[in-house]
């Protein structure tokens, strides 16, 4: 069963800073791997408790599981993604 992927509006802004080839790779991984197995990600703790991260190379996808599927909140480079 594939889960429905929904992107928050700010994700488009997050991806503008990435290379086009990286952007294509990230979106393809989300649409194929994460849509099939939303439990592939790792649960976060602390301030981000209840959210999950999925690693794609040097980039991290921060998402939440919802009743309808997956809500992608942020996509960014590993060095700056966890800054609030």
Residue pairs with C-beta under 8 A, 6 or more apart in sequence:
2 35
2 36
3 34
3 35
3 36
3 38
3 69
3 70
4 35
4 68
4 69
4 70
5 30
5 31
5 34
5 35
5 69
5 70
5 72
6 66
6 68
6 69
6 70
6 71
6 72
7 71
7 72
8 71
8 72
8 73
8 74
10 73
10 74
11 72
11 73
11 74
11 75
14 74
14 75
14 76
15 23
15 26
15 27
15 75
17 76
17 77
18 26
18 59
18 75
18 77
22 57
22 59
25 56
25 57
26 56
26 59
26 61
26 75
29 54
29 56
30 54
30 56
30 61
30 72
33 40
34 40
34 41
34 54
34 61
34 63
34 70
35 69
35 70
38 52
38 63
38 65
38 69
38 70
40 54
41 52
41 53
41 54
41 61
41 63
42 52
42 53
42 54
42 55
43 51
43 52
44 50
44 51
44 52
44 53
44 62
47 84
48 62
48 82
50 64
51 62
51 63
51 64
51 73
52 62
52 63
52 64
52 65
53 60
53 61
53 62
53 63
53 81
54 60
54 61
54 63
55 61
55 78
58 77
58 78
59 75
59 76
59 77
59 78
59 81
60 74
60 75
60 76
60 77
60 78
60 81
61 72
61 74
61 75
62 72
62 73
62 74
62 75
62 81
63 70
63 71
63 72
63 73
64 70
64 71
64 73
65 71
74 81
75 81
